[in-house]
Amino acid sequence: MDALIQCHACHQSATDPCELTCKHTYCSKCLNEKLVGNKLTCLVCNTEYITPNSSIKEISTPDKLTPYLLGVQSYEPYANIAGATPSIQAQCFECKLQGDLRTCFHCNKALCSACRTKHYQIQKKEVEESYRDLDTKISRAVELAITLNNSRETRLKTYAIMKEKIQHNVQVLKKYIDDEAERLQKQVDNRVALEEEKIRVAKQEEVHLKNHKSALDTVIDKSKHESDHMTASKMFIDYVQVAPNWKSKIESQAGRLNPEKELELHYHFEMPKKDDAILGTIKDTKSTDIQASSEAKKMAKQADNKSSTCIIV
């Protein structure tokens, strides 16, 4: 009971207790001290309240439970109840008999001793039913709180494993990036080797073609300056016979210099897009492992619909 009558700020028995919408109780003075400008945050459930006029009256109501529990604990309100209601001469509200009567605290009806006993028994039965109902609600709420926290503790263990998986996937991704970099660099290295080989071959063909040109220039020069007609004629016949073979050899060498077969590598760097999840995604999903009774869940849901916050769900 001590915990229920304490202010959540000063942890003393609440003085002039006020209850916030979230059903947590504070001293009026403590609430005023916690008010920053026009904002106040509940210390228990972190519900934030905003009051335009910077007044706790707009976000709180007088707490009826705490004064009652304080009275039950101290017995002060009930110390002088015996004999406090004077007897009167009147007609009993129930049996209609005239006699020495007392009025009921609950309904102010004048009742004789016998009817008052029956009347109080009915009240007692109603109170006992209310006690049982409250006890059931408390038990269900406790059950739900325990079940929820067990589920949350299980999820915390799952989240620890999740962190390990994320770290593992980071290592996998790093290896993938390293392997991909090695593959791309190897592809470039292969092309470098191919280009270097082409350069070596082209230089050889360049030398051969220059030699062909030098030989051709020599033949042309000798043909032009040959004064003996018979020698010139023999040189012409020999040239005509060898020219096709010479042409074929030059075309073959020139074919290895074909520019249409040239390919050029281009590297295009690609950054992941903003929404790309290269390691995966983390999303909230509704928990399905809450095994509390349906009555406890229903009660919590009804409480949640009545207020802006609920400390259980």
C-alpha positions in Angstrom: 0.0 0.0 0.0 2.9 2.4 0.7 3.9 2.3 -2.9 0.4 3.2 -4.0 0.2 6.3 -1.8 3.6 7.7 -2.7 4.3 10.5 -5.0 6.4 9.3 -8.0 8.6 12.4 -7.7 9.4 12.8 -4.0 8.6 9.2 -3.0 6.7 10.5 0.1 3.0 10.1 0.9 1.3 12.3 -1.7 0.2 15.7 -0.4 -2.8 17.1 -2.3 -2.4 14.2 -4.7 -3.1 14.8 -8.4 -3.5 12.1 -11.0 -2.4 12.5 -14.6 -4.2 11.0 -17.6 -1.7 8.1 -17.5 -3.0 7.3 -14.0 0.2 8.1 -12.1 0.0 10.1 -9.0 2.1 13.1 -7.8 1.9 15.8 -5.2 0.5 19.0 -6.6 3.7 20.8 -5.6 5.9 18.2 -7.3 3.9 18.4 -10.5 4.3 22.2 -10.6 8.1 21.8 -10.0 8.3 19.3 -12.9 6.5 21.6 -15.3 8.9 23.1 -17.7 7.3 26.0 -19.6 4.1 24.3 -20.9 5.5 20.8 -21.0 5.5 18.0 -18.4 6.7 14.4 -18.7 5.5 11.6 -16.5 8.5 10.1 -14.6 7.0 6.6 -14.8 5.8 6.1 -18.4 7.4 9.1 -20.1 4.0 10.4 -21.4 4.4 14.0 -22.4 1.8 16.5 -21.6 1.4 20.0 -23.1 -0.7 22.7 -21.4 -1.0 26.0 -23.2 -1.6 27.9 -19.9 1.3 26.2 -18.1 -1.2 24.9 -15.4 -1.3 21.4 -14.1 -5.0 21.7 -13.6 -5.4 21.2 -17.4 -3.5 17.9 -17.4 -4.5 16.4 -14.0 -7.4 15.6 -11.8 -7.6 15.1 -8.0 -6.6 11.5 -7.1 -9.5 9.9 -5.2 -7.7 6.6 -4.5 -4.6 7.9 -2.6 -6.6 9.9 0.0 -8.8 6.8 0.5 -5.7 4.5 1.0 -4.2 7.1 3.3 -7.4 7.0 5.4 -7.5 3.2 5.4 -3.9 3.1 6.6 -4.3 5.7 9.4 -8.0 4.9 10.3 -8.4 8.6 11.0 -11.6 9.1 8.9 -13.2 6.2 10.7 -12.1 6.9 14.3 -15.3 8.5 15.5 -17.9 6.8 13.2 -19.5 4.8 16.1 -22.4 6.8 17.3 -21.7 9.6 14.9 -25.2 9.3 13.3 -27.8 10.2 15.9 -30.9 8.0 16.2 -34.2 9.5 15.1 -37.9 8.7 15.5 -39.2 7.9 12.0 -40.7 5.3 9.7 -38.3 2.7 8.4 -37.7 3.1 4.7 -37.8 -0.7 4.2 -40.3 -2.3 6.7 -42.3 1.0 7.2 -42.4 0.4 11.0 -42.1 3.4 13.3 -39.2 3.3 15.8 -35.7 4.3 16.8 -33.9 4.6 13.5 -30.5 5.6 12.1 -29.7 6.9 8.6 -27.4 5.0 6.3 -24.1 6.7 5.3 -24.5 5.3 1.8 -28.0 6.4 0.8 -29.2 8.5 3.8 -32.2 6.3 4.2 -33.7 5.9 7.7 -33.6 2.3 8.7 -34.4 0.2 11.7 -31.8 -2.0 13.2 -33.0 -5.2 11.4 -33.4 -3.5 8.0 -30.1 -1.7 8.5 -28.3 -5.0 9.1 -29.8 -6.4 5.9 -29.0 -3.2 4.0 -25.4 -3.3 5.2 -25.2 -7.0 4.2 -26.2 -6.1 0.7 -23.7 -3.3 0.6 -21.0 -5.7 2.0 -21.9 -8.2 -0.8 -21.6 -5.5 -3.4 -18.2 -4.4 -2.0 -17.0 -8.0 -1.9 -18.0 -8.4 -5.5 -16.1 -5.2 -6.4 -13.1 -6.5 -4.4 -13.1 -9.7 -6.4 -13.5 -7.8 -9.7 -10.5 -5.5 -8.8 -8.5 -8.5 -7.6 -9.2 -10.3 -10.9 -8.2 -7.3 -12.9 -5.0 -6.8 -10.9 -4.1 -10.5 -11.3 -4.8 -10.4 -15.1 -2.7 -7.2 -15.4 0.2 -8.8 -13.4 -0.1 -11.9 -15.6 0.1 -9.8 -18.7 3.0 -7.7 -17.4 5.0 -10.9 -16.6 4.2 -12.5 -19.9 5.1 -9.3 -21.8 8.4 -8.9 -20.0 9.2 -12.6 -20.5 8.6 -12.0 -24.2 10.7 -8.9 -24.2 13.6 -10.6 -22.4 13.4 -13.4 -25.1 13.5 -10.7 -27.8 16.6 -9.1 -26.1 18.4 -12.4 -26.5 17.2 -12.6 -30.1 18.5 -9.1 -30.7 21.9 -10.0 -29.3 22.1 -12.9 -31.8 20.9 -10.5 -34.5 23.8 -8.2 -33.8 26.2 -11.1 -34.2 24.5 -12.0 -37.5 24.9 -8.4 -38.7 28.6 -8.4 -37.8 29.0 -11.8 -39.6 27.3 -10.4 -42.7 29.6 -7.4 -42.5 32.6 -9.7 -42.7 30.9 -11.7 -45.6 30.3 -8.4 -47.4 33.9 -7.3 -46.9 35.1 -10.6 -48.3 32.7 -10.2 -51.2 34.0 -6.7 -51.9 37.6 -7.9 -51.7 36.8 -10.8 -54.1 35.0 -8.5 -56.4 37.9 -6.0 -56.4 40.3 -8.9 -57.1 38.1 -10.1 -60.0 37.9 -6.6 -61.5 41.7 -6.0 -61.1 42.4 -9.4 -62.6 40.2 -8.5 -65.6 42.2 -5.3 -66.1 45.5 -7.1 -65.7 44.5 -9.6 -68.4 43.6 -6.8 -70.7 46.9 -5.1 -69.9 48.8 -8.3 -70.8 46.7 -8.6 -74.0 47.4 -5.0 -75.0 51.2 -5.5 -74.3 51.2 -8.6 -76.5 49.4 -6.7 -79.3 52.0 -3.9 -79.0 54.8 -6.5 -79.3 53.2 -8.1 -82.4 52.3 -4.8 -84.0 56.0 -3.6 -83.6 57.2 -6.8 -85.3 54.6 -6.3 -88.1 55.7 -2.6 -88.4 59.4 -3.8 -88.9 58.3 -6.4 -91.4 56.2 -3.9 -93.4 59.0 -1.4 -93.4 61.3 -4.1 -94.8 58.7 -4.9 -97.5 58.5 -1.1 -98.3 62.3 -0.9 -98.5 62.5 -3.9 -100.7 59.6 -2.6 -102.9 61.4 0.8 -103.2 64.6 -1.0 -104.2 62.7 -2.9 -106.9 61.0 0.2 -108.2 64.2 2.2 -108.2 66.1 -0.5 -110.1 63.2 -0.9 -112.6 63.2 2.8 -113.3 66.9 3.1 -113.8 67.6 -0.2 -115.6 68.9 0.7 -119.1 69.0 -2.7 -120.5 65.7 -3.6 -121.9 66.1 -7.3 -121.7 67.0 -7.1 -118.0 64.2 -4.7 -117.3 61.8 -7.1 -119.1 63.0 -10.0 -117.0 62.6 -8.0 -113.8 59.1 -7.1 -114.8 58.2 -10.7 -115.5 59.6 -11.8 -112.2 57.7 -9.0 -110.3 54.4 -10.0 -112.0 54.9 -13.5 -110.8 55.9 -12.7 -107.2 53.5 -9.7 -106.7 50.4 -11.8 -105.8 52.4 -13.6 -103.1 53.9 -10.4 -101.9 50.5 -8.7 -101.8 49.1 -11.7 -99.8 51.9 -11.5 -97.3 51.4 -7.8 -96.8 47.6 -8.1 -96.5 48.1 -10.8 -93.9 50.4 -8.7 -91.9 48.1 -5.6 -92.3 45.1 -7.8 -91.2 46.8 -8.2 -87.8 46.6 -4.4 -87.4 42.8 -4.3 -87.9 41.4 -1.3 -85.9 37.9 -2.8 -85.9 39.1 -5.5 -83.5 40.3 -3.0 -80.9 38.3 -3.0 -77.6 38.7 -0.5 -74.8 37.9 -1.2 -71.1 35.8 1.4 -69.1 35.3 1.3 -65.4 32.0 2.6 -64.1 32.0 3.1 -60.3 28.5 2.5 -58.8 27.6 3.7 -55.3 24.7 1.9 -53.6 21.5 4.0 -53.7 20.2 5.6 -50.6 17.5 3.0 -50.1 19.7 0.0 -50.9 20.1 -2.3 -47.9 23.4 -3.9 -48.6 23.4 -5.8 -45.3 19.7 -6.4 -44.9 16.8 -4.6 -43.4 15.4 -4.3 -39.8 11.7 -3.8 -39.6 9.1 -3.9 -36.8 6.6 -6.7 -37.0 3.8 -7.4 -34.6 4.8 -9.9 -31.9 2.9 -13.2 -32.0 4.4 -15.0 -29.0 2.4 -13.3 -26.3 0.6 -16.2 -24.5 -1.3 -14.3 -21.8 -5.0 -15.0 -21.3 -7.5 -13.4 -23.7 -9.2 -11.7 -20.7 -5.9 -10.0 -19.7 -5.3 -8.9 -23.3 -8.9 -7.6 -23.6 -8.7 -5.7 -20.4 -5.4 -4.0 -21.4 -6.8 -3.2 -24.8 -9.9 -1.6 -23.2 -7.7 0.4 -20.9 -5.5 1.6 -23.8 -8.6 2.8 -25.7 -9.6 4.9 -22.7 -6.3 6.8 -22.3 -3.4 8.2 -24.3 -1.0 5.7 -22.8 -0.8 2.4 -21.0 2.2 1.1 -19.0 1.4 -2.5 -19.7 1.0 -2.8 -23.5 
